[in-house]
Amino acid sequence: MTTAADKAKAPPIDVPRDGPDLTGPKLEKMLDKTWASPPGFIGWLSSVDHKDIGRRYIVTALVFLALAGLLAAAMRLQLSRPGNNFISPARYNEIFTMHGTTMMFLFAVPVMQGVQIFLTPLMIGTRATAFPRLNAFSYWTYLAGGCLLWVAFLLNIGPDIGWFSYPPLSGPQYGIGKRADIWAQMVTFTEIAALAAAVSLVATILKQRAPGMTLARMPLFVWATLVTSLMVIFSMPSVALASSMLLSDRLVGTQFYNPAENGDALLWQHLFWFFGHPEVYIIFLPATGFISEIVATFSRRSIVHYPIVVLSLVGTGILAFGLWVHHMFATGLPRVGYSFFTAASIAVSVPTGLQIFCWIATLWEGRPRMQVPLLYVVGFIFTFVIGGLSGVMIAAVPLDLQLHDTYFIVAHFHYVLIGGAVFPLLGAITYWYPKFTGRMMSEGLGKVSFWMIFLGFQLAFFPMHIAGLYGMPRRVYTYPAGMGLELPNLLSSIGSAVVALSVLLFVINMVKSALAGDRADSNPWDAPSLEWAAASPPPRYNFAHIPVVDSRTPLWDAGETISVVHGLRVDDRELLLTSVMSAEPDVREPSAEPSPWPLIAALALTVMFVGSIFSPWAVLFGAIPVSIALIAWFWPKSPTPHPEPTIA
Amino acid sequence: MTLRGAAWALLAILPGGCAGAQNALGGEGAEGSNFVQLFTVFMIVCAVMYVLITAGLLIALWRRRQPLTVEDRRHHETSSAIRPALIGWTALVVAGLTALTVASFFTDRSNAANSASPKLSLTVTANQWWWDVEYQSADASRTVHTANEIHLPVGVPAQVTLKSNDVIHSLWIPNLAGKQDLIPGRVTDIQFVPRKTGNYRGQCAEFCGIQHTLMALDVTVESKADFQRWYEAQLKPAPPPATPQQLAGYRYFATRECSSCHNIGGTPASGQIAPDLTHFASRRSIAAGTLPMTRANLARWVADPQAVKKGNNMPTIGMTDAEVDSVVSYLETLK
């Protein structure tokens, strides 16, 4: 393989570059030194390694999953029988608000982005993400937002207005205290974090793919990451705007949402759902990426009709922006408009139907190995399809007007989000665990927890469809006896206990395997994509030489050794950038060093945002430390001149 | 009705809830019965799709396989049957979804047509956490004002104007129709065409604050004659107290906190920010469906509303047992 970098006639002698003369342990030692984080606690805080950031994102998000899961268990205890007094009305409202907010903003989106940040550079054969400091900043901002919300909850000033916080209930007149402000500012934190991560992922995918990895050869998970990151970039500003307008209504007396002053309460719903509906796909599409990777590996063949899967991802990403009004069918908008949104909402199931076909066809054509990750794929299809079909039902206006805001909807979105995203996530954690930790998860424990969560989930959530049809609205802390709601609710509560136990078992498996699991070699599943060419866990620099790709399944097709390019600097952090469409080598680009400034900038931002809950002046004065931190962050290093190799 | 029977069968019914007063599968209104039919159609199509997908998956996992002949192509070879299967699947999905979309569209039109010529018009105004109900009449003296209950004559299309005084609420009487939001600063509407007499229950379906849960209302669908009798009774002022205890209750009500919020027609109590109590005792429940209307429940409610419905806007004012007794005695006369 000859590339532009290869053709360098005479590499300058004063700069060490990887190549035939510099390879093996000597190269690895030098790269390790170049790409290491500084020692000690400060070094740990300064890390810009995408693997550190990805792992931190995943672990933090799983902690939030556990916390929100405990709240769910409390709600199921309260609802296990009619007229129960286990939780007071006010506390119950806080609990369901915290459950939904945490699951959507602090678990589902961040955990997907965490996996994306960890895997994307490995899957496309590069050493770091684009804008690594922005990535670190993203994590710290997310952590600050999550802490704000949960500290407020523990101090009994947590939000109590539901995860979509409709004004006027969340406005200055009815949302008393600081509860709604904390919710709105937490949204701002997580939106900034998500946007920062998304920008970095898009740039990484478009410019840092290994030579030869054209768009048409990208792993499907990377495609899913590209589509969802673009969706984040287009949808999150809408909710950041909405929440800022809500804050200014509450803080400085603007009247965006106040009908008494010619504002409009429905404006919020449009802005929120313009974000909120794409968000569902921002959570779901990465999960389809997991499924595509797992299906290919465990069927031992490439995905059938790869282009259709790609087009489905892109099509879903576009259609997702045309559906938001189906959350608002009961608000009394014109009927003709409703028909359009019904058609669009039903149409979005076509691309998903095609993806499901491609996965089943791949299993059909392949030789499936029934290991834990594939079990989760099977659980996903059995569960998610129910959620998808109930989604088709509620796309129809006459059905939605009955089912909207009932437990049928609660059942629907848990089938979609747990069946459609959490099951694939658990499969993905099992699948990539050797890459995360260097060890395999226990297959036996994995199978037990799969069957428990799969069956427990059905028991917990299927009866909710019936509770909804029998007249149970969502967000109620109790229900009267004699409406037929006792049995469905009792079954749901029992099922949720089984789910809780199975998640506990999964976590035990994770911890036990991290400490004493079987050591994994670089490719324990005989998988086809590049992340399995790196060691388990990957070294700081991911790849000693940047691989070259000439198919969609390089590790299956490359034979004994995979071709590589040479010529990246070893003594300084350097990346190979390639062209957007065809991934031809383009330029070498320095990559940022570790730095504590992203953390300090995030802290300064936290002070400003939290202060702005109490006084508008905080925006003015809080901007000063933020500016200082950003200036320090971007302070240019004095350039050290190195002659570049001439490119022939 | 066979469609409805099929819906029940497909749902793998749980016992107990068949005769629910708040049940989307009741179908006792024109729109409610349209819902049941359309829901059944969707259930059938979706069940077929589900069986096809899961059967395909299971066969894909466990079908017998030919031994591999060409080792090199093991990862990529695709049999020729896949392409026609893909085309067939796509056609099936598109056809099924198109059929459902069209069915949904025509049901929606049918719902719109149901309300073409309303014979009765009323306004429901939502408040945190109760419903104000007013029946309009061309003759202003024949306007009926009540709260937390709706009476409807069977077979008569009713046009309901919906407003909110504070936050967003949603009126949902599943046996009759789907839900409709009540939004401050906007006027929305909903139509009911009740087809079967009976007592139903509605509930707020949009989260509206601490007592969203206890914001229900009683719905009575009755014969035209019964409705007319009820309507005439509602037009009358409250009866005067008859016993000394009722009189004591009346005096307490008229002179203390109660009357600053509540109205009782024909008395000096004329508050307008809480439910109208003129014919309170004729209703089926207390405090927006919170408690059944019994003397014991009424005493509990009057003595300590914050214990019964925490956070609602009626204060606990510390009445003696005798005061509670007398007020309850008086309220019980408000038939």
HADDOCK unambig.tbl for C-alpha pairs under 7 A between the chains (distance, minus, plus):
assign (segid A and resid 89 and name CA) (segid B and resid 210 and name CA) 6.15 0.50 0.50
assign (segid A and resid 90 and name CA) (segid B and resid 210 and name CA) 5.64 0.50 0.50
assign (segid A and resid 93 and name CA) (segid B and resid 210 and name CA) 6.88 0.50 0.50
assign (segid A and resid 168 and name CA) (segid B and resid 167 and name CA) 5.30 0.50 0.50
assign (segid A and resid 169 and name CA) (segid B and resid 167 and name CA) 5.51 0.50 0.50
assign (segid A and resid 169 and name CA) (segid B and resid 208 and name CA) 6.63 0.50 0.50
assign (segid A and resid 169 and name CA) (segid B and resid 209 and name CA) 6.99 0.50 0.50
assign (segid A and resid 259 and name CA) (segid B and resid 184 and name CA) 6.55 0.50 0.50
assign (segid A and resid 259 and name CA) (segid B and resid 185 and name CA) 4.92 0.50 0.50
assign (segid A and resid 260 and name CA) (segid B and resid 185 and name CA) 6.73 0.50 0.50
assign (segid A and resid 300 and name CA) (segid B and resid 75 and name CA) 6.25 0.50 0.50
assign (segid A and resid 301 and name CA) (segid B and resid 74 and name CA) 6.82 0.50 0.50
assign (segid A and resid 301 and name CA) (segid B and resid 75 and name CA) 3.92 0.50 0.50
assign (segid A and resid 301 and name CA) (segid B and resid 76 and name CA) 5.81 0.50 0.50
assign (segid A and resid 302 and name CA) (segid B and resid 75 and name CA) 5.74 0.50 0.50
assign (segid A and resid 302 and name CA) (segid B and resid 76 and name CA) 5.64 0.50 0.50
assign (segid A and resid 330 and name CA) (segid B and resid 179 and name CA) 6.25 0.50 0.50
assign (segid A and resid 330 and name CA) (segid B and resid 180 and name CA) 4.80 0.50 0.50
assign (segid A and resid 330 and name CA) (segid B and resid 181 and name CA) 5.55 0.50 0.50
assign (segid A and resid 331 and name CA) (segid B and resid 180 and name CA) 6.30 0.50 0.50
assign (segid A and resid 331 and name CA) (segid B and resid 181 and name CA) 5.07 0.50 0.50
assign (segid A and resid 332 and name CA) (segid B and resid 180 and name CA) 6.96 0.50 0.50
assign (segid A and resid 332 and name CA) (segid B and resid 188 and name CA) 6.08 0.50 0.50
assign (segid A and resid 339 and name CA) (segid B and resid 105 and name CA) 6.83 0.50 0.50
assign (segid A and resid 343 and name CA) (segid B and resid 101 and name CA) 6.36 0.50 0.50
assign (segid A and resid 346 and name CA) (segid B and resid 97 and name CA) 6.71 0.50 0.50
assign (segid A and resid 350 and name CA) (segid B and resid 93 and name CA) 6.87 0.50 0.50
assign (segid A and resid 360 and name CA) (segid B and resid 56 and name CA) 6.97 0.50 0.50
assign (segid A and resid 360 and name CA) (segid B and resid 57 and name CA) 5.60 0.50 0.50
assign (segid A and resid 360 and name CA) (segid B and resid 60 and name CA) 6.47 0.50 0.50
assign (segid A and resid 363 and name CA) (segid B and resid 60 and name CA) 5.64 0.50 0.50
assign (segid A and resid 363 and name CA) (segid B and resid 61 and name CA) 6.29 0.50 0.50
assign (segid A and resid 364 and name CA) (segid B and resid 60 and name CA) 4.04 0.50 0.50
assign (segid A and resid 364 and name CA) (segid B and resid 61 and name CA) 6.52 0.50 0.50
assign (segid A and resid 365 and name CA) (segid B and resid 78 and name CA) 6.54 0.50 0.50
assign (segid A and resid 368 and name CA) (segid B and resid 61 and name CA) 6.39 0.50 0.50
assign (segid A and resid 382 and name CA) (segid B and resid 54 and name CA) 6.51 0.50 0.50
assign (segid A and resid 385 and name CA) (segid B and resid 50 and name CA) 6.90 0.50 0.50
assign (segid A and resid 389 and name CA) (segid B and resid 46 and name CA) 6.00 0.50 0.50
assign (segid A and resid 393 and name CA) (segid B and resid 42 and name CA) 6.50 0.50 0.50
assign (segid A and resid 396 and name CA) (segid B and resid 104 and name CA) 5.56 0.50 0.50
assign (segid A and resid 397 and name CA) (segid B and resid 104 and name CA) 6.99 0.50 0.50
assign (segid A and resid 397 and name CA) (segid B and resid 108 and name CA) 6.97 0.50 0.50
assign (segid A and resid 398 and name CA) (segid B and resid 35 and name CA) 6.22 0.50 0.50
assign (segid A and resid 398 and name CA) (segid B and resid 104 and name CA) 6.70 0.50 0.50
assign (segid A and resid 398 and name CA) (segid B and resid 107 and name CA) 6.74 0.50 0.50
assign (segid A and resid 398 and name CA) (segid B and resid 108 and name CA) 5.84 0.50 0.50
assign (segid A and resid 399 and name CA) (segid B and resid 35 and name CA) 5.96 0.50 0.50
assign (segid A and resid 399 and name CA) (segid B and resid 39 and name CA) 6.63 0.50 0.50
assign (segid A and resid 401 and name CA) (segid B and resid 178 and name CA) 4.47 0.50 0.50
assign (segid A and resid 401 and name CA) (segid B and resid 179 and name CA) 5.22 0.50 0.50
assign (segid A and resid 402 and name CA) (segid B and resid 24 and name CA) 6.58 0.50 0.50
assign (segid A and resid 402 and name CA) (segid B and resid 174 and name CA) 6.47 0.50 0.50
assign (segid A and resid 402 and name CA) (segid B and resid 178 and name CA) 4.22 0.50 0.50
assign (segid A and resid 402 and name CA) (segid B and resid 179 and name CA) 6.00 0.50 0.50
assign (segid A and resid 405 and name CA) (segid B and resid 205 and name CA) 5.99 0.50 0.50
assign (segid A and resid 405 and name CA) (segid B and resid 206 and name CA) 6.71 0.50 0.50
assign (segid A and resid 469 and name CA) (segid B and resid 23 and name CA) 6.07 0.50 0.50
assign (segid A and resid 469 and name CA) (segid B and resid 24 and name CA) 5.07 0.50 0.50
assign (segid A and resid 469 and name CA) (segid B and resid 25 and name CA) 6.49 0.50 0.50
assign (segid A and resid 470 and name CA) (segid B and resid 17 and name CA) 6.91 0.50 0.50
assign (segid A and resid 470 and name CA) (segid B and resid 20 and name CA) 6.89 0.50 0.50
assign (segid A and resid 470 and name CA) (segid B and resid 22 and name CA) 6.46 0.50 0.50
assign (segid A and resid 470 and name CA) (segid B and resid 23 and name CA) 4.41 0.50 0.50
assign (segid A and resid 470 and name CA) (segid B and resid 24 and name CA) 6.06 0.50 0.50
assign (segid A and resid 471 and name CA) (segid B and resid 22 and name CA) 5.08 0.50 0.50
assign (segid A and resid 471 and name CA) (segid B and resid 23 and name CA) 4.89 0.50 0.50
assign (segid A and resid 471 and name CA) (segid B and resid 24 and name CA) 6.24 0.50 0.50
assign (segid A and resid 471 and name CA) (segid B and resid 174 and name CA) 6.77 0.50 0.50
assign (segid A and resid 473 and name CA) (segid B and resid 205 and name CA) 5.57 0.50 0.50
assign (segid A and resid 475 and name CA) (segid B and resid 207 and name CA) 6.52 0.50 0.50
assign (segid A and resid 476 and name CA) (segid B and resid 212 and name CA) 6.82 0.50 0.50
assign (segid A and resid 476 and name CA) (segid B and resid 213 and name CA) 4.67 0.50 0.50
assign (segid A and resid 477 and name CA) (segid B and resid 213 and name CA) 6.29 0.50 0.50
assign (segid A and resid 478 and name CA) (segid B and resid 213 and name CA) 6.82 0.50 0.50
assign (segid A and resid 483 and name CA) (segid B and resid 17 and name CA) 5.79 0.50 0.50
assign (segid A and resid 483 and name CA) (segid B and resid 20 and name CA) 5.26 0.50 0.50
assign (segid A and resid 483 and name CA) (segid B and resid 21 and name CA) 6.93 0.50 0.50
assign (segid A and resid 483 and name CA) (segid B and resid 22 and name CA) 7.00 0.50 0.50
assign (segid A and resid 484 and name CA) (segid B and resid 16 and name CA) 5.05 0.50 0.50
assign (segid A and resid 484 and name CA) (segid B and resid 17 and name CA) 3.72 0.50 0.50
assign (segid A and resid 484 and name CA) (segid B and resid 20 and name CA) 6.85 0.50 0.50
